[in-house]
């Protein structure tokens, strides 16, 4: 199977990819249609504002409590899973995680892997890693299967093929699978199912993600709508679950409100079609299920965020995608513009501590700071505040240490930093500020017509003829009755 474009190539130029996306009317129409529908469904699912905000507050408290006890919960989770017969593996990097997964597959002489939806496996680029070792790893989620067939990365964390419409999917199936052209969605789904069902039975190993790992009972919980996750975790003789270390929660009670927040925020559903809870391999008296179950717990920069009190809030994310659905930037340029696993607002705060801010310097600035992402986040992650924090780290001098995000401080030139520091200094010196204001209003015609990248898409700012202070002073003088200044 052909591999996707390497991430190093995808992440080279955010701005040029954004320009290309904005010039693609079909892409913009696809996203506009999908996002409008998702926003409407979420609004309908949370029709009671008081209930919604109460649930969001509860979700935030649960995630904050889980993270505050993260080391202890991870140890408890490992102990309970081991007692249940699940083998637990720890990986600091994606390279280590891939080596672990490959080792498990090789121990079974496996050559075919079927995989349910998993964002962590996307972080690992597991499909490409296994393909290089002559192991086929087939995506069983319909959206993931479509983008894999087209050698693409997912464009959305919940709906990977949201950038394609039915006509484009039909053309893809015709080109790659020889299927007749049809824009009937049910027919397209049946085409995928027909191929995937055979693969479930042939696979040596099944791979899945994890939505929540429950420490108290040693349970791996997965939610889905298509049934592929259930098939991937039960039909093959070996099941490998991969997840980030932040997904652990204390107990089953914590999962109930988080599930309600996740499903309603993601797709406007009260609950998903399937909620899978896995607590061990098949027992001798059971008829189905895997003979082995493994869990790979991945760090990949998460402990760096955990160590920072503010950035730790990024780990609250339950991967619902609501911030993307409401983001005016993401909905116009799509997920591929970001060139990384996690696009949109959440990607702009998660990706820097995974790959380094120097690799994605434009991400924190690719936002209008309208605040929509923070308002809809089901666990109340203050995304706008975190974006501002990363922007600040982006413009810090490289000599300033320490940095909470690796690679920070490498984007802007010395000249640009000097300009902004001068602006800051001017605005903290009242006498100089008044002098500057006086000159700006009287010599406004001398204002520069080009102000760097800003004027590529905006008109150059021109000072007003009179300052706000002058106008306010005249207003008070005109309307103040009995004021001696009149």
N, C-alpha and C positions, 0 to 999 in steps of 0.2 A: 504494500500500500504506500502510495506517495506521501511524503512528509509535508508538513505545513512550512510556510515561510519562517525562517528562524526569527526568534524574538529580537535579536540584536538588530536585524534589518527593520523590523516593524517599529522599533522605538526610536529610530534615527531622527525623525522630524515631525513633531506634532503639528506644527503650523501648516506645513504643506499638505498633510493628510486632511486637516480641517478644511482647507481651501478646496481640495478635491471633493470632499463630502458635501460641502455647501453648493458645489456646482453640479451635483447629481440629483435631479428633480425626482427620480424614481425612489432613491434612497430616502429623501426627505419626506416624500408622500407616505412611504411604508411606515416610517417612524411616527409621523404625525397621526396616522390612523390608529396605530397600535397604542400610542401613549394616551391619546384622548380616551380610548376605551378603558384602559387600565386605571386612569385617574377617576373616571366616572364610577367604575366598579368599586374602587376603594372608598370613595365618598359614600356610596350606597351601603357598603358593609359597615361603615362607622357613622351611621346616621345620628346616633346619640352622642353629642359632643362631650357631655360629662362622663359618659361611660368610656369613651375613647381616651380621654385625657387621664382618667383614673387608671385605665389599663396600661397606658404608656408609662405612667409613673411607676406602676408595679413592675413592669418589665425592666425599667431602668434600675430599680432597686435590686431585683433578682440578679441581673447581670453584674451589677457593681459588687454585690455580696459574693457572688461566685468568683469574681476576679480577685477580690481582697483575700480570699482563701485559696487561691489557685494552686500553690505548691501542695498544700495538704489535700485538696480535692483530687489532684492528679495522683498522689500516692494512694489515696483511698480507692480511686477508680482502678488503678493497676492491680491492687490487691484483690478487689472484688471480681474483676474480669479474669484474673489468673485462677481464682477459686472456682469460677464458672467454666473453666476450660478454654478460655480465649488467651492466645499468646500475644503479649504486648511488646511492641518494639518502639524505641525512641530514635528520632532523627533530628539532628540539629539543622541540617541543610537539605535541600531538595536532592542533591547528589546522593547523600546517605539514604534518603527515603527510597530513591529509585533502586539503589543497590539492595536494600532490604526486600523490596517487592520482587525484584529479579531473582534473588536468592530463593525466595519461597516458591516461585514458579519453577525454577530450575530443579529444586528438590523433588518436584512432582513430574519432572520431564514434560512440563506443559509447553504447548505451542500455540494455543488459542485462548485468549482472554476476552471476556465480555464484561463491559463496564457500565454501571449505572452512573447517573449524573454526580459529578464530584468536582468542585472548584479547586480543592487542594490537589487533585491529580492534574488539573490544568497548571497550577503553580509548578508542579514537578515536570511538566511536559512528558508525562509518563508514556503516552502513546508513541511518541517519537523515540524515546529511550528504548522501549521494548522492540520497536520496529527495527532499530539498528542491530538488535540481537536476534533477529528472525522470529520474533514472537508477534503474532497479530493481536492487536488490542482494539476491539470493535466497540464503538459507542452504542448503547442500547436506548438511551433517551432520544426521542424522535428529533428534537432540535439539535442535539449534539451529533446525531447520526448524519443529519443534513450538512452541517458545517464540516464534519470530518470528510464526508464524501466530496465536498468542494475544496478541501485542503485549506480551510480557514480556521481562525480562532473564534470562539463564541463572542457574540456582540452584546450579550446581556447575561447576567448571572442566573436569571431564572428562565429566560426564553432565549436560548443561544442563537436561534435563527430568525429572530424578530425583524432583522433587516431584509428578509426575503418575503415576497408575496407568493400566493399559490401558483401563479404562472411561472415564476422563476424556479420554484421547487420542482414543478412538473418538467420544465426543460432540463433541470439537473438530473432527474430520475431517467429521463429519456436518453440523455447523453451518457450517463455513467452505468445505468442498469438496463437500458434497452426497453424501458417501459413505455407504453403508449402515452401520448400527451393528453393530460386531463387536468382541469383546474378544479375538479371536485375534491374538496378537502378530505372527505371520508375515503375516497379511492386512494389518495396519496398516503393516508395513514395506513390503510390496509396493505399497500405495497411495502412499506417499511416493516410492518408487523410480520408479514409473510417471510421476509428475509431473516429478521431478528429471532423469530421463534425457533428456527432451525439452529441458529447459532447458540442459543441458550442450552440446547441439548448436547451440542458438540463441544462446548467450552470446557477446558481443563480447570480454569480458575475464573471466579467472578470477583469484580472489584466494585466497591461503592464508596460514597462519602458518608458523612455522619452529620446530622443536624444538631443533635444534642447527645452528649455522653453523660449518663447518670451515675454519679459516684456511689450513691448509697446501695444501689442494686447491681451495679456492673452491667448496665444496659446501654446498647447502642440504638438510638432512635433515628429513623429515616422517614421523611415524608415525601410523597410523590403522587402523581395523578394517572400515570400510564401503566403501572404494574411492572415496568422493566426493572425497577429497583428490587422488588420482591423476587423476580425471576433470577436476577443476577446474584442474589444472596442466598438462594435456596437450591437452584438447579445444578450448578457446578459443584464438584466435590470439595473445593476449597474456596473460602470467602476471605478476601482481604479488604478491610475497611481502612481508609486513610482520612485523617482529619487534623486540624490545627489544635494546638494544646488549649486554646481558649474556649473550645466548645463544651467543656465540662460544666455541669450544674450539680447542685447538691442532691436533689431528690426528685421523685416523680411529681410532687406538688408544684415544683418550680416550672415544670414543663407545660402544665395546662395553660396558664396565661401566655407563655411564650409561643405556644402553638397557635393560639387564637390571634395573637399579634402578627405572627409570620404569615399565616394563610390569608388573612384579611388584607394585610398590607401588600402582599405580593400580587394576588390575583382577585381580591375581593370575594374570596370563598370563606364560608364559616369553618370549613375543615377540608383537608385534601382527601382524595379518594382512598388513598392508602396511608396508614400510619404503621410503620414496621418497627417492632421492638425486638432486638436480638440480644440474648443473654448467654449464648453458648452454642457449641456445635451440636450436631444431632446426637441424641442419646441412643443407647442400644435398642430401646423399645419403641423408638420413633421411626416413622416410615419415610420421612423426607427431611431435607436440610443438609448442609455441608458437613463433611467429616472433620474439617479443620476451619477454625475462624481465627484470623489474625487482625490486630489493630496496630496501625502505624501512626504514632503521634508526632506531628511535625512542628518544629519551631519556626524556622525560616524568617527570622527577624522579629518574631513576636515577643521574645523576652526583652528585646531592646525597647519596644513600645511599653511593655509591662513595667519596666523600671522607671519610666517617666510618668509622673502623676497625671499630667494632662493628656499625653498621647495614649495612655492606657485605655482611655474611653473608646479608641478605635476598635478595641477588642470586644466591645459590647455587641458588635454587629452580628445579626442573625441571618444575614444574606437574603433579605426579602426583595431587594431591588427597588423599593418605593422611592428612594432618593433619585434614582436614575429616571424613573417614570415622570417625575415632576421637575426635572432639571432643564431649564431652557437651553443650556449648552448641549447636554447629552442628546436631547430630543432632536437637535438640528444636525449634529455631526455623527452620531452613532458611536457604538462601542469600539469599532476597529480604529478609529482616529487615535485613541489613547495608546494603542500598541502594546497593552499589557493585559494581564489576566483579569484584573478588576478595573472596569471603566467607570465613568461617571463620578459623582461626588464621593462615594465611598472609596473608589479606586484612588482618588486624588489624595486621600489621607492614609490609606493602607499601603499603597505601592511604595512610597518613599522609604518606609522602614523595612521593606522587603528587598528592594533592589538598589536603594540609595537615591537621594534627592538629586545628585549630579546626573543620574541617568534619565530622570523625568523632571527636569527643571521647570518646564512649562505647565505641568499639571496643576499645581496650586493656584496659578494665575488664570487658568481656564475656567473661570467662574465669575458670574455677575454679583456674587454675594447677596443674592436676593433673599436668601434664608429659607426657601421652599424646602430644601433637603432636610434642614434641621426641624422644620415644622411637621414633616410627615414621618420622620424616623420613628419607628415603633418603640425603640428603646432610648430615645431622646439623646442620641449622640450629637453634641454641639458642632456639627460639621463646619459651619461658617467660621466659628472661632478657631478651629483646628487648621482650617485653610489659611487664616490670617497668621497663625503661628508659623506655619511652614513657609509662608511668603517672607516673614521676617527672617527666618533662618536662611532663606535663599539669598538674601541681600547682605547678610553679615559678612564681615571680612573673614577670609580663610584663616587668619591668625587667631580669631576668637574661638576659644575652646572652653568647655567641651560642647559638642553638638549632640542633641538628642537623636537626630536623624543623620545617618552616615551620608557623606557626600554633600552636606549643606555648605552654603557659602561659596559656591563655585560658579554661579550663573552670571553675575553682573560685573561690569568693568569698574576699575578704580574711579574713572571719570564719572560714571553714573552714580556710584556710591557717594562721591563728593557733592554732586548736585543735590541729592536727597538730604544729605546731612546739612548742607547750607540752607536748604528750605526749612528743615527742622529748626535750625538755629535762628533763622529769621523770624519764625513764628513764635519763638520764645523770648524775643527781645522787643517789648512794646514800642520803644522809641523808633527803632529801625523799621519795624513793621509799619508804623504810621507814615514814615518817610517813603517807604517803598510803595505804599498804597497811594500816596499823594502823586508820586511820579507815574505810576501805572495808569491812573485815570486821566492824567493830562497828556501823556505821551503814548496813548494806546495805539496810535498808528504805527509805532515802531515794533509792535509785538511780532515775533517770528511767525512766518507762515507754515513752517514745518517744525514739528516738535517730535522728532524720532518716529518710532513705530506707531505712536498714537495717531498721527495724521495720515496713516495709511488707510484708515477706515473712518476717521472722524474729521470734522472741521477743526482748524486750529483755534484754541481758546483766545478770545480777545477781551481785555478788561473793559468793564462798563465805563460809561462817561462819568458816572458818579458812584461812589462807594456806598455800601449799605449803611455805614455809619453816618455819612452825609445826609442820605435820604431820611434816616430815622431822626436825625437832629432837626431837619426841616419839618418833619411831621409833628414832632413834639412842640416845636415852636409855633406852628400854625394852630394846633388844637388845644394847647394848654391855656385854659382860662385863668387870668389873674397871675399867670407866671411872669415874674419880673423880666425873664429873658425876652418876652414879647414887647 
